[in-house]
Structure formats: structure tokens, C-alpha cells
């Protein structure tokens, strides 16, 4: 078998220990790899590079296209961005795949029989990290979701279910509140599901769906979620299955891939030979399947299952009466190597080789044809007096617009107000055009003139959002209470 080039990063904290253990196991199992090592994480941050990765490392990643990464430490505060998020977005790793499996009775869980996969969108949502301060008391994060990003992750989830013999795909959103962003996710989910009639589909509102997941995880099979929901619930699911320390993650794009444990670098445990390498080892199993070395992946996973059955456990999953021997990182790896070629007797043996097909990643997304029309603007104004006084100050400045509403933190406070709302941060002043005939549409110049008049009146605007309609349907939310 020809050796496959991969890029490896040993990371921070416990990263070097668990990476060393992982590589020893998979190479002993017969993995044919050509390893390129790169330096990332805290050491690179400390050298003054706020991205946590050097240009030469990018060259390796783009050459090998496969990345096995140990956990890293991202400095808190300052201008440091998460390297995990940066790599995912820079390499187009839009699909995050996190299997959640229980290994009862050998690893404690209240829910034996869990065998689900969470597929999380990896690039959009609040993880764009686009944040602003608009004033002394106002902080904002933008939740950006695209039709293209949403459709490809949902299509990937159904393709994953088809390829790996899964029976059902579930989606969680909050589209009863976030009617435009989450509403679009739900709508696309329903559209794509029609193309896979052999696979059952269901949708849950995120809060009751999360409660259902915590109470009866066995009822789920494949879940497809937007970025933030998927990040949170995949940790919840793997923890109730047994331990976050066992969680593995594959990040898949059309050309590139990255494999990692879902836990952090745990610097307090570094250098003590106590860390559980299982999360990274199981991520390496995903990597081996991805690069076509399924037989090796099966050998590693079954040896790991046999070791778990024998009660050879690290401290995090050790339990009196069930575990037999408490071992360290290196000793655990040696036991897995000793069990290579053996099969578990109670836990279900692993056989990836029976799956010949891999999920598609190269989806061609066709956007719907819609008529887009500019119909107004929301102007956010930092103003310390009442909304009634703000409305008075704005009267007569509208030109081709009408001041329709003033809201604060999403709640309408003028011309209709319940009078009890906390007023904090900028006011959202909604101006809608008064002339909608085809030959006299408003344009960006009209908005610039409106802003100029607002400024001349001594009012400070901190932000604008243009208002559009699509095929005559408003593409913006109403104010609460409007």
C-alpha cells in the first residue's frame, strides 16, 4: 500500500502525550503514512503570531490535505482567534462529524445503547466571530447563515446517513423565534429530505429537542445542526454516552480534512502520563477510514474495544467494580497495541470495511431566483433620552422614507409601547420607503441623504441595516410587540 502523506500537530498541554500514543498504535496496526510535523498553538502565539500557525504550516496542510491535530491552547483575551475555527474556515472544512457511542457496561452511562452521529455546520452562524461594541452598554454578535452553507451541510448529513446505513436524520432549530435564519435552515432541511425518501426525517425546536436528546438519546440516529447548536449538543451527547474524553471529531471539506479529539489541551494534566488518548485515537480511526485504510481502522478500533472490555482504563473512566487496572497514557497505548488483531467479545465489533461508498462533498447549490428590492433601512442611534423624544427629533428628516418604528433590543417602544421595557444600548429606528412604484424606487443615495440629515440634527448613528424584500416578502424581522 502506498504511503499517504498527512500533516500532524502535537499541540499543547496533554497534546504531545496523546499524539505520541495515537501514532504508536496506528503505525503498529499497519497504517501506511508519510508524516509531516508542524508546530501550532501556544508556542506560535507566544512568538507574536496571533493566528497560532505559521505560513510554512499552511504549505504542509495544502500539500497533504489531511490533518491529524492534537488539542491546542488558545490564549484568552486580546486579538487571538481560535485556530480550530481558522483552519476549518480556511480549508473549507464545512462538515464536523462527531460520533456519540456508549460502551456500557464498561464505561458508565445512564443511557446504554447510544449510537448517534452529530453533523454540525462548521463555518457559519455565530462562529464567524463578527462582534462589535456600539456603545458603553451595547455588545453585538452577528449570526450569519447562508443558503449555500446550510444546504451543503444538510445534504452531507443525508449522504452520510445513506452511505453508512443510518435510518433517520433529525434537525434542531429555533425557528419559532429566529424566523429568518433558523427558518431558512428548517425550510432547506424539509426540501432536501424529499430527495431521500428512504430516510426518515424529523424536526425539533432546539429546546425541547435538547431535552429529548438528554432524556432519550437512543431515539436519535443522525442529527444535523447549525454551528453553535451542534457544538454544544455534541459535547452533551458524548458526555451522556460516557465521557467527553472519548469524543472524536472529523472535519470534512471537498478537498481537505482535519481529525481531532473534541476535548481541550488540559494543561493541568500535561506531563503526568494520565491523559486518556482515546478521543484522538478514535479521531485517527476516522482519518484512516477517510484515506481508505479501512482494514487498519478496524484493527485499531477493535483492539481499543477489547482493551475497554478488559477493564484497562485511564483515571477519567476508571470505576471501582468495573475497571480492572488504572493505567496512564503510555500504558493504555501499549495495551491497545497488545490487543491488535483481537476482537471484542461483548461490545459490538467495528467493521467499516462493509461501507464501500463515502458521502459526497461536492454539492452544486442552485440558488432560487428571487426579485430583490430595497425598501428601507434600520438606523441604530445612540440616544440617552426617551424614544418619544427621539421620534420628535427625527420628524421631518425622512424625505422619501417614513419613520415606522423605534425599537430597543428588539422590542418596539414607539409608536406603541408598554412602558416597562428596559431601555439600553442604541435605538433601532426603522425607516420604510413611502413610494414603491416601479419607476421611483428608493436607492442607496436616498439612504445616504437620510443619514446626512440625521447627523446634521446632532444624532449619532452607530450602525445601519438595509431592508430588502424578496419576491414581495419582507426579508427582515418585525419588532417584538409591533
C-alpha positions in Angstrom: 0.0 0.0 0.0 1.3 3.4 -1.0 2.0 5.7 2.0 -0.5 8.6 2.4 1.0 12.0 3.4 -0.6 13.6 6.4 0.2 16.6 8.5 0.5 16.1 12.2 0.5 18.7 15.0 1.3 17.6 18.6 -0.4 20.6 20.1 -0.3 21.9 23.7 -0.9 20.6 27.2 -1.6 16.9 27.0 -1.4 17.1 23.2 2.1 15.7 22.7 1.5 12.7 25.0 -1.8 11.6 23.4 -0.5 12.2 19.9 2.6 10.1 20.6 0.3 7.3 22.0 -2.0 7.6 19.0 0.7 7.4 16.4 2.3 4.4 18.0 -1.0 2.5 17.9 -2.0 3.2 14.4 1.5 2.7 13.0 1.8 -0.6 14.8 -1.6 -1.6 13.4 -0.2 -1.1 9.9 -1.1 2.4 8.9 0.8 3.5 5.8 1.5 7.2 6.5 4.1 9.7 5.5 4.1 12.1 8.4 4.9 15.8 8.2 5.1 17.5 11.6 4.2 21.2 12.1 4.2 23.5 15.1 0.9 25.2 16.0 -0.7 26.6 19.1 0.5 28.4 22.2 4.2 28.3 21.2 3.4 30.1 17.9 1.1 32.6 19.7 3.9 33.3 22.1 6.2 34.2 19.2 3.9 37.0 18.3 1.8 35.3 15.7 -1.9 36.0 16.6 -3.2 33.3 14.3 -1.3 30.4 16.1 0.0 29.0 12.8 2.9 29.9 10.5 2.9 30.2 6.7 5.1 27.1 6.3 2.5 25.1 8.2 -0.2 26.2 5.7 2.0 24.9 2.9 2.1 21.5 4.6 -1.6 21.3 5.1 -2.3 22.3 1.5 0.2 19.7 0.3 -1.0 16.7 2.3 -4.7 17.7 2.6 -5.1 15.6 5.7 -4.5 17.0 9.2 -4.3 15.0 12.4 -4.3 17.6 15.2 -3.8 17.3 19.0 -5.6 19.9 21.2 -4.1 23.4 21.4 -4.4 26.2 23.9 -5.9 29.5 22.6 -4.8 32.5 24.7 -7.7 34.2 26.4 -8.4 37.9 25.6 -6.7 40.1 23.2 -6.8 39.7 19.4 -6.3 35.9 19.4 -8.6 33.9 17.2 -9.4 30.3 17.7 -7.0 28.3 15.4 -9.5 25.5 15.2 -12.1 27.8 13.7 -9.5 29.4 11.4 -8.3 26.1 10.0 -11.9 24.9 9.4 -12.8 28.0 7.5 -9.5 28.5 5.6 -9.6 24.9 4.3 -13.3 24.7 3.7 -14.0 22.1 6.3 -17.7 22.7 6.4 -18.8 19.4 8.0 -18.0 18.4 11.6 -18.8 14.8 12.3 -19.0 13.6 15.9 -20.0 10.0 16.7 -21.5 9.6 20.1 -21.5 5.9 21.3 -22.0 4.3 24.7 -19.7 1.4 25.8 -21.8 0.0 28.6 -21.3 -1.8 30.9 -17.6 -1.0 30.8 -17.9 2.8 30.7 -20.6 4.3 32.9 -23.6 5.8 31.3 -27.3 6.2 32.2 -28.1 5.6 28.5 -26.8 2.2 27.2 -27.3 1.8 23.5 -26.5 5.3 22.3 -25.2 5.2 18.8 -25.8 8.5 17.1 -23.8 10.9 15.0 -24.0 14.7 15.2 -23.2 16.5 12.0 -22.5 20.2 12.7 -22.1 23.0 10.2 -18.6 24.3 10.7 -18.1 27.7 9.1 -21.1 30.0 9.7 -23.5 31.1 12.4 -22.1 33.0 15.4 -18.7 31.3 14.8 -18.0 33.9 12.2 -16.8 35.7 15.3 -18.1 39.1 14.0 -18.7 41.2 17.1 -18.9 44.9 17.8 -19.4 47.4 20.6 -21.9 50.0 19.7 -21.7 52.0 22.9 -20.8 51.7 26.6 -23.7 49.4 27.2 -24.2 47.6 23.9 -22.4 44.5 22.6 -23.3 42.7 19.4 -22.5 39.3 17.7 -23.7 38.7 14.2 -25.3 35.4 13.3 -24.7 34.9 9.6 -26.1 31.9 7.8 -26.1 31.4 4.0 -28.4 29.3 1.8 -25.3 27.6 0.3 -23.7 26.7 3.6 -27.0 25.4 5.0 -27.9 23.3 2.0 -24.5 21.6 1.7 -24.3 20.6 5.4 -27.9 19.2 5.2 -27.1 17.3 2.0 -24.0 16.0 3.6 -26.0 14.7 6.6 -28.4 12.8 4.3 -25.5 11.5 2.2 -23.8 10.3 5.4 -26.9 8.5 6.5 -27.3 6.9 3.1 -23.6 5.7 2.9 -23.4 4.4 6.5 -26.8 2.7 6.7 -28.4 5.2 9.1 -32.2 5.3 9.1 -33.2 8.8 10.3 -31.9 12.4 10.1 -33.1 14.9 12.7 -32.8 18.7 12.7 -33.0 21.1 15.6 -33.6 24.9 15.1 -35.2 27.8 17.0 -37.3 28.9 14.0 -40.2 29.9 16.2 -38.1 32.9 17.3 -35.3 33.2 14.7 -37.7 33.0 11.7 -35.3 34.2 9.0 -32.0 32.4 9.9 -33.2 29.3 11.6 -36.4 29.4 9.5 -34.2 29.1 6.4 -32.4 26.1 7.9 -35.6 24.3 8.6 -37.0 25.1 5.2 -34.0 23.8 3.4 -34.0 20.7 5.6 -37.5 19.9 4.5 -36.6 20.5 0.8 -33.5 18.2 0.9 -35.3 15.5 2.9 -37.7 15.0 0.0 -34.8 13.8 -2.2 -34.1 10.9 0.3 -37.5 9.2 0.8 -35.8 6.1 2.1 -34.5 8.0 5.2 -36.9 9.2 7.9 -36.7 12.9 8.8 -37.9 14.9 11.8 -37.5 18.4 13.1 -37.4 19.7 16.7 -37.4 23.1 18.3 -33.9 23.2 19.8 -35.0 23.5 23.5 -37.4 20.5 23.6 -35.2 18.6 21.2 -32.3 19.0 23.5 -34.4 17.8 26.4 -35.4 14.8 24.3 -31.7 14.1 23.5 -30.7 14.2 27.1 -33.6 12.0 28.2 -33.8 9.5 25.4 -30.7 9.7 23.2 -31.3 6.2 21.8 -34.2 7.6 19.8 -31.8 9.6 17.6 -29.6 8.4 14.7 -28.1 11.3 12.7 -28.6 14.9 13.8 -27.7 17.9 11.6 -27.3 21.2 13.3 -26.1 24.7 12.8 -22.7 25.6 14.2 -23.5 26.8 17.8 -26.2 24.3 18.5 -24.0 21.5 17.1 -21.0 22.5 19.2 -23.0 22.5 22.4 -25.1 19.4 21.9 -22.3 17.2 20.6 -20.5 17.7 23.9 -23.7 17.0 25.8 -24.3 13.8 23.7 -20.8 12.4 24.1 -20.8 13.1 27.8 -24.1 11.3 28.5 -22.8 8.5 26.3 -19.8 8.1 28.7 -17.2 10.8 28.6 -16.1 13.9 26.6 -12.7 12.3 26.8 -13.8 9.7 24.3 -15.1 12.2 21.8 -13.6 12.2 18.4 -14.2 14.7 15.6 -13.8 14.7 11.8 -13.8 18.0 9.9 -14.5 17.3 6.2 -14.5 19.6 3.2 -14.3 18.9 -0.5 -10.5 18.8 -0.7 -9.2 18.9 2.8 -9.8 17.1 6.2 -8.9 17.5 9.8 -9.2 15.0 12.6 -9.1 15.8 16.3 -10.4 15.0 19.8 -13.2 17.2 20.9 -11.7 17.9 24.4 -9.2 20.7 25.2 -5.5 20.7 25.9 -5.9 20.2 29.7 -2.6 22.0 30.7 -3.1 21.0 34.3 -2.7 17.3 33.3 0.3 17.8 31.0 3.4 15.8 31.5 1.8 13.5 34.1 1.1 10.4 31.9 -2.5 10.3 33.0 -4.4 11.7 30.0 -6.8 9.4 28.1 -5.7 9.2 24.4 -9.0 7.6 23.3 -10.5 10.8 21.8 -7.6 11.4 19.5 -7.1 7.7 18.7 -10.8 7.4 17.6 -10.3 10.5 15.5 -7.4 8.8 13.9 -9.7 5.8 13.2 -12.0 8.3 11.3 -8.9 9.5 9.4 -7.9 6.0 8.4 -11.4 5.4 7.0 -11.3 8.7 5.2 -8.0 7.9 3.4 -9.1 4.4 2.5 -7.2 2.3 5.1 -10.4 0.7 6.5 -8.8 -2.6 7.5 -6.3 -0.7 9.7 -9.1 1.4 11.1 -11.0 -1.8 12.0 -7.9 -3.3 13.7 -7.3 -0.2 15.8 -11.0 0.3 16.9 -11.5 -3.4 17.8 -8.2 -3.5 19.7 -9.4 -0.4 21.6 -12.8 -2.0 22.3 -11.1 -5.2 23.6 -8.9 -3.0 25.9 -12.0 -1.3 27.3 -13.7 -4.7 27.8 -10.7 -5.9 29.7 -11.1 -3.0 32.2 -7.8 -1.4 31.3 -8.9 2.2 31.9 -7.3 5.6 32.4 -8.3 7.7 35.5 -11.1 9.6 33.8 -13.2 6.5 33.1 -11.9 4.2 35.9 -14.7 2.9 38.1 -14.4 0.6 41.1 -16.1 -2.8 40.5 -16.0 -2.5 36.7 -12.4 -1.3 35.8 -9.6 -3.8 36.5 -6.5 -1.7 36.1 -5.9 2.1 36.2 -3.2 3.0 33.7 -1.5 6.0 32.3 -1.4 7.3 28.7 1.6 5.2 27.6 0.4 2.0 29.3 -3.1 2.3 27.8 -1.5 2.6 24.3 0.7 -0.5 25.0 -2.4 -2.5 25.9 -4.2 -1.4 22.7 -1.2 -2.5 20.7 -1.1 -5.8 22.5 -4.8 -6.4 21.5 -4.3 -5.6 17.8 -5.8 -8.5 15.9 -8.2 -9.4 18.7 -12.0 -8.8 18.7 -14.3 -7.6 21.5 -16.5 -10.3 23.0 -19.3 -8.2 24.4 -19.1 -4.8 22.7 -20.2 -4.8 19.1 -17.2 -5.3 16.8 -16.4 -2.5 14.4 -16.4 -3.1 10.7 -16.0 0.0 8.5 -15.0 -2.2 5.5 -18.6 -3.1 4.8 -19.2 0.5 3.7 -17.8 1.0 0.3 -19.2 4.4 -0.5 -18.2 7.7 1.1 -20.5 10.7 1.5 -20.4 13.2 -1.3 -18.9 16.6 -0.6 -19.0 18.4 -3.9 -22.6 19.7 -4.0 -23.7 22.1 -6.7 -26.1 24.5 -4.9 -28.6 26.3 -7.2 -30.0 29.4 -5.5 -33.6 30.2 -6.0 -34.4 33.1 -8.4 -35.9 35.9 -6.4 -36.7 39.6 -7.0 -34.7 41.7 -4.6 -35.9 45.2 -3.8 -34.6 47.8 -1.4 -37.5 49.0 0.8 -35.9 50.9 3.7 -33.3 51.0 6.4 -32.8 50.4 10.1 -30.7 53.1 11.6 -29.3 52.4 15.1 -28.9 55.6 17.1 -27.1 56.0 20.4 -29.5 58.3 22.3 -29.9 58.8 26.0 -33.4 60.3 26.2 -36.8 58.7 25.7 -37.9 57.0 22.4 -40.7 59.7 22.2 -38.1 62.4 22.2 -36.0 60.6 19.6 -39.1 60.3 17.4 -39.7 64.0 17.8 -36.0 64.8 16.8 -36.4 62.5 13.7 -39.6 64.1 12.5 -39.3 65.7 9.1 -35.9 64.2 8.2 -37.3 61.2 6.3 -37.5 62.6 2.8 -38.7 59.6 0.8 -39.0 57.5 4.0 -41.4 57.1 6.8 -40.3 56.5 10.4 -42.3 53.4 11.0 -41.0 52.1 14.4 -38.4 52.6 17.1 -37.2 49.5 18.9 -34.8 48.8 21.7 -33.1 45.4 22.0 -35.7 44.1 19.5 -38.7 45.4 21.5 -40.9 48.1 19.8 -41.0 51.2 22.0 -42.6 53.7 19.6 -45.3 54.5 18.5 -46.6 51.5 20.5 -45.1 50.9 23.9 -46.0 49.0 27.1 -43.7 51.4 29.0 -41.9 48.7 31.1 -39.1 47.7 28.8 -35.5 48.2 29.8 -34.0 50.9 27.5 -30.3 50.1 27.0 -28.0 50.4 24.0 -28.8 52.1 20.7 -32.4 52.6 19.4 -33.3 50.8 16.2 -35.1 53.4 14.0 -36.9 51.8 11.1 -37.5 53.9 8.0 -39.5 52.4 5.2 -40.0 53.9 1.8 -43.3 55.7 1.1 -43.1 55.3 -2.7 -43.0 51.7 -4.1 -44.0 52.3 -7.7 -41.6 50.7 -10.2 -40.3 53.9 -11.6 -39.5 55.7 -8.3 -37.8 53.1 -6.2 -35.5 54.2 -3.4 -31.8 53.7 -3.7 -28.6 53.9 -1.7 -28.3 57.6 -2.4 -31.6 58.2 -0.7 -30.3 56.4 2.4 -27.0 58.4 2.4 -29.1 61.6 2.3 -31.2 60.4 5.2 -28.1 59.6 7.3 -26.7 63.0 6.5 -29.9 64.7 7.8 -29.8 62.6 10.9 -26.2 63.6 11.5 -27.0 67.3 11.0 -29.6 67.0 13.8 -26.8 66.1 16.2 -27.8 62.4 16.4 -25.2 59.7 16.5 -25.9 56.6 14.4 -23.8 53.6 15.2 -24.9 51.1 12.5 -27.3 50.6 9.6 -29.0 47.6 8.2 -30.6 47.9 4.8 -34.1 46.4 4.5 -35.0 44.3 1.4 -38.0 42.4 0.2 -37.7 39.2 -1.8 -40.5 38.4 -4.3 -42.5 40.9 -2.3 -41.9 39.2 1.1 -40.1 41.2 3.8 -36.6 40.0 4.4 -36.3 41.4 7.9 -38.0 40.7 11.3 -40.7 42.7 12.9 -40.1 44.3 16.2 -41.4 42.4 19.2 -44.8 43.9 20.2 -45.1 45.6 16.8 
